[in-house]
Amino acid sequence: VTVKARELPEDDSEHARAPVDIVVALDVSGSMRGNKLKLCKLTLKMLLRTLNSKDKFGLVSYASDARVDIPVQSMSPKNKENSLKAIEGLTDRGCTNISAAIGLASQEIKTIMNPNEVQTIFLLTDGLANEGICDDDGLVELTRNCLTAKNKLTVPDAKYEASPITMHTFGYGSDHNANLLQQISEATHGGSYYFVESDSAVGSAFGDALGGVLSVVAQNVVITIKSCENNQISKVFHDRSILREDGSYTVDMGDFYSEETRDCLFEFCLIIPSEGGVSNNPMPHAYISMAYTDTIQKIPIVTNGTPIVCSINRPSGGEISTPDHYIKTQWLRITAVEEMKVAETLARERNYEGARKRMSEWKTMAKQECKEDNTLTRDPTVNQLFEDMNMCEDEFECDNTYRKKGAQSIHVRIQSHHNQRCAESSASNSSAYRTATKAKFSNKFSG
């Protein structure tokens, strides 16, 4: 099943996209002193100038403690001017209390009386949690509880919306906990982890994430896969699939940025035609329907009444159908993600040889697939998979390269291919999943 999101209107007016609520949690600990903090300030100012009066923005800075520097508010000209001054006044202080940042940022975004459909938190850090809750499991659980709680923390009478609050995390330099930041970004569906390798990349990383947030066209996208009466679905290759009592599957595909594409492969038994019923006409095998929230029109969309029919020819004879190129591509993507996960676990155990071996074996298998189907060699996703496998294999060469870059970049690769979403911190890095809006803002902020 392939789902492709609509494009945003070319009109740049405030009505062309869904308004957003953004709270930034910025690490201002002592290690951020100097150029790091200076570049973050410039990036935040650019972010503010991009927002319009229907958007809301708030800023939480954190070190040993967390504090609200800019209460979340609509970006009217006056509020924007005051916010720019507040950003300029930021200074470094103390240690790194990530739990305080998560708690206060989520509390702040929940004070909004009439929240927009799209709500997100940007969390940036350049180090390890050394105050407050410091263990990974505790921080991930805190994030999940803060972002999914149904109650308003400081405004009890405020209207609650079921729209998800996403968390995008930015790891600055090589000293942060990449595994933790990836898990925090996945505490709710739709977040991304960015590895900000150099000072100059912080702008383009924020730009890429902002380009996504400002182009959300659908939320809570759920597809339903239902088999026909004479067959059954045997497996769905998606970690957010649920088997229902009637034998159908629902798959939560999360939110969609404009132009994004998501794929879900599934297996089912072929129908054996009854005697004398063989026909060259395609036979229905499954039905696909979809439900989602249109964030621009602010209406729910349900297609149950007009499902897509999945039909397959069942002719007589022993001929074998030609494998579908697109399905091959998606199968390579799914298997690559699984091998990357295994390799990452081996590398964390300092078994770099074993990690490289898993990636090398996947490349051997994928090259054979390309040899059998030459069109795969021209597919952007397949080429991206080979490029990322080669890069990760090089970064797992030894302990030094792993600690400096491999431990961080492997998490970006896994998440990007799994979610089919760009999370590149540099506008110059290639990505088969980068949309036009993401490219636009990543380039704009990298200047």
N, C-alpha and C positions, 0 to 999 in steps of 0.2 A: 504494500500500500504506500503510495507516494502522496504527500500533502504539500502543496506549494502555496505560500502566502501571497497575497495581492501586493502590488506596488503602491507606494504612497503617491498621492497627487503631486504633480510638479509644483503646484501652488505652495509658496513658502509661508502662507499666512498661518495664524495660530489655529485656524479651523481645519487645517490640512492633516493634523496629527492629534493623537490623544494627549491631553495635558498630563504632566508628571509631578510626582512628589519625590524629591531627592534629599536625603540626609547624608552628609559626608562625615565619617569618623576618621579624623586625621591624627596620626602618630606625631607628637611633637616632643618626644623624649630627647635626651641629650645627644643621641647618635644622629638625630635629624638636623643637628646644627649646621649652619652654613648653606652650601649650594643646594642640598636636598630640600630643605624647607623653603628656600627662595623659589625653586622651580615649582614646588607644590602650590605656593601662593599664586604664582603666575597662571598655573593650570586652573586653579579654582576661580580666578578672575575671568578667565576665558569661558569657563563653564557658566558662570553667572550671566555673562553677556549674551550667551546663547539662549537662555530661558526667556519666556515671555510672561505677561501678567497673569496668565492662567496657571502657570507652573508655580510650585512651592519649593522652597529651598531652606535647609537648615544645616548648621555646622556644629559638630562636637569635636573638640580637641581632647587628646588624652595622653597622659604620661603615667605618673604614679596614681593620678586620679583622672576623672573625666569631667568635663564641664561644657555647658552649652554656650558657645560663643555667638551663634546666630540662631535665635529661636525660629523654628520652621514657620515660614510665612510666604504669602504670595509675592512674586517678584515684580511689584509695582516699581516705577522709576525711583521713588523715594526709598523704598525698602532695598532695592538693588544698590543704590548709592551708599546706604548705611552698611550694607553687607560687605561691599568692597573695602570700606574703611576698617571693618572688623577683621577682615582677612589680612590686611596690611599690618595690623597690630599683633599678629600671632608671634609668639616667641617660644623657644625650646625650654623644656623643664623636665626633671625627674626621670623615672624608669618607664616600664612598659606594662600597663594594666589593660590588656585586651578585653577582659571580661567586663570591666567598667565601661569601656567604649561600646561594646555590644549592647549592654543593658541600657545605657543612657540614650544611645542612638535609636534603638527600637522604641523606647519610651517616648522619645521626642516625636517620632513619626506618627505614633498613635494618638498624639494630642490633637491632630487635625480633625476639626469638626465635620467637614465635608470633604473627605479624601478623594483624590483623583483615582481613576481606574488603574493607572500605572504608578506603583510605589516601589522605591528601591533604596538601599543603603550601600554606599561605597565605603569600604574599610581598607585603609592603607597602613602598613607597618613595615619597618625595616629590620625588625629584630624578633626576639623570642619573648613570650609572656613571662615576666619575672615578678609580677605582683598580682594580687587577686587570685582568681582561678587560673591555674597554670597547666593542668593536664589536658591533653587533647580531647578525651572523651567528655570531660566536664564542660569545656568551651563549646563543643559541638552541640551537646545537649542544651546548654544555655541558649545558644542561638536558635535552635529549633523551638524551644519553649517560648522565647521572646517573640519570634516572628509568627508563630501560629496560634498564639493565645487569642481567645475570642473576646477578651475584655479590654476596655480602654483603661490604661493605667492611671492617667491623670485627669481625664475628662470623662467621668462616668456616663454622662448623658449624650456623649457624642455618638453619631451614627456609625455603626460598624459595617464595613464592606467585606465581602468574602474574597475579594481580589487578593492574590498572593503578594506578599512583600518579599522581593528578591534581595539577595545579598551578593554584591560583587566585591571580590577581595583582590588586593594589589600587594604583592610581596616585593619590596624594594631591596635590591642587592641580593647577595648570596647567603646572608646570615639568618634569614627567616625560615620558619617551619612550613615548607611547601605542602606537605601532606595535610597539616592542620588547616591551612587556608583553603585548600581544595575542598575539604570536608565542610568547612563553614559555608562556603559558597553553595554547597549542595544540600544544606540543611533544609532549604525550601527549593522547590523546582524553579529553574530559570536563571540561577546565578552563574557567574564565571570566575575563574581564578586567573590572574595575570601575573606573569613573572617579569617584573620591571628590572631588567638586567643592568641598565646604566641610568645615570641621572637624566640624560636627555630623553629617555624613553617614557618618562612618567606622563608627559603631555599626550603622546599618541596613544598610550594605554587608556587613559581617561577618555580620550576622544573616541576610541573604538567602543568602549563600554557605553558612553553617552549616545553614540550613534545608534546603538541597539535600543537603548531605553526610549529614545525619542522616536523610534519607528515601530513600536509595538502595535500590531494591527489586530491581534487575536489573543485571547487568554483562555485558560482552562480548556484547551482543545482535547477532546476525547473522541476516539474512533471506536466503533463497534464492528467486530468481525463475526459474522454469523454464517454457519455452514448451511447448505441445503439439506433437505430431508434425508437424502440417500447417502450422505457422507458425513465426516466429522473432521474438525480441526485437531491436529495432533500436537502442534507446538507453535508458539508465538515467540519470536526472537526479540524480546523487548523486556527490560527489567521493571517496567511499570505496567505490565499486563496483568489482568485479573480474569480468572476463569469464572463465569457466571453459572448459575444453576441450570440454565437452559442449554448449556454447552457453548454458548457464545463467549467471546473475549472482548473486554474493553481495554483500551490502551490510552493512558494519560500521556499526551505529547507536549503538555505544558503550554507556554506562550510562544508566539511567533513574531519575529521581526519581519518587516516588509521584505519580500523576495526570498525569504528563507524556505528551504525544502527539508522535510523530514521523511524518513523511510522506515517502514516496519515490515520485515519479512515474516511470513508464516507458512507452516507446512500443513497440508491436508491430504486426505486420501482421495485418489481419483475415483470417479464414479465408473463402475463397470456397466456398460450399456446392456439392457435386456436383450435377449435373443431376438434378432430381427429389428432391433432398435438402433443399430449402428447408423450414424448419419455424419455427413461432413459439416453439419451445422454445429456451432459452438454450444456446449452444454453448460448451464449454470452450475457452479460449484460453491460459491460463497457470495454473501451480500455485505457491502460496506456502507455504514452510515456514520455521520459525524455531528458533534455538537460543540459549540464554542461561544464565547462572548466577543462580539465585534466592539473593539474599544473605541473606535471613532464614532460609529453610530450609536453606541451604548445600548445595544440590543442583543438578546440571546438568539443564536441561530441553531436550528435543529433540522437535520435532513432525513429523519427516520422515514418520512413518507415517500421519499424518492431515493432509495439506496442505490449504490452503484453495484451492478451485477458483474461478478467475476466469472467469465465463461472460458471453457477450454474445449478445443476440438478433440473428439474421441473417435477417430476413424478406424476402420478395420485394417488389418495388416500389422506388420511388425516394425514399421518405421519409427525412428526416435526423433522427437522434436529437437530443433537447434536450441541450445541453451541461450537464454536471454542475456544480452550484454549488460543491461542495467542491473539485473538481479545478481550477476556475477560480481559487479562492482560493489554492491552493498554487502555481499557475503565476504568479500575481501576486507571491507571496512570493519565488519563485525568481528571477524577472526583476528584482525590486526589489533583491535582494542583489547581483546582477551589476551593476546600474546604480550602486549605492552604492560598489562596489569601484572602478569606473571613475572615478566622481566624486572619490573619496578620492585616487586617483593624480593626477588633474588638479589638485586642490587643493594637494597636496604640491609640485607644480611651479609653484604660485602662479597657476594658470589658474582663478581662481574663477568667471569668467563661463562657461567651458566646463563646469565642475563643476555649476553651477546649471542650465545648459541641459540636461544629461543627466537631472537629477532632474525638471525641469519637463516634459520629453518623456515620462518615465515616467508622471507624474501625468496628462497628457493622455490617454495610452493607457488608463490604469486607469479614468479617469472615463468613457471611452467604454464600457468593459466593464461598469461599474456602470449606465450608462444602458440597456444592452441587457439587463442582469439586475439588477433592482432589489433582489433579496435580498442582493446583495453589499454594499450600503450599510449593512446591519445586521450584517455580519459583524465580530466583534471584531478578527480578524487584519487584515482589509482596512483598517479604521479606524485601527489601530495603524500600518500601513504609511504611510497618508496623513499621520498626525501626525508620524511620524519623518522622512518626506521633507520636510515643511514646516519642521521644526525644523532639519534639516541644511542646507537651502537658505538659511535665515536666517543660520546660523552660518558660511556660506561667503560672506558678503556682502563681506568685506574681510580684509586680513591680520590686523588686530587681533582681530576676532571669531573668526577661524579659530584663531589661536594661543591665545587665551584659553579657548576651549571646543570649537570645531568639530573640531580635530585629535584631541581625546580622545573626544568623544561619537560620532563617526562609527564608530569601532572597536567601541564597545558595540553600536550599532544593527546593524552588519553581522553581528557574532558572534551576537547575540541572535536575529535572524531566520533566520540560517543554521542555527543549532543548535536553534531553537525552544525556547529556554530563557531565562528571565528573568535579567538581570544588572544590575538597577537598584540604584544606591547609595542611593536615597531611597525610603522606604516610600510616599511620597505620589505618586511617579511612576507613571504607568499602564504596564501591560505585559500583553499578551494571553497571555503564557506563564507568568505568575506562578501557582504552585501554592498550595494552602492552607497547606502547611507553610512554604514560603518567606515567605508573607505574615505568618504567625504570628510567625516569628522576626525578620523585618525590623522589624515593629511593636514587638516586645518589646525589641529592642536599640536602637531609635531613641529610646526613652524615657530 
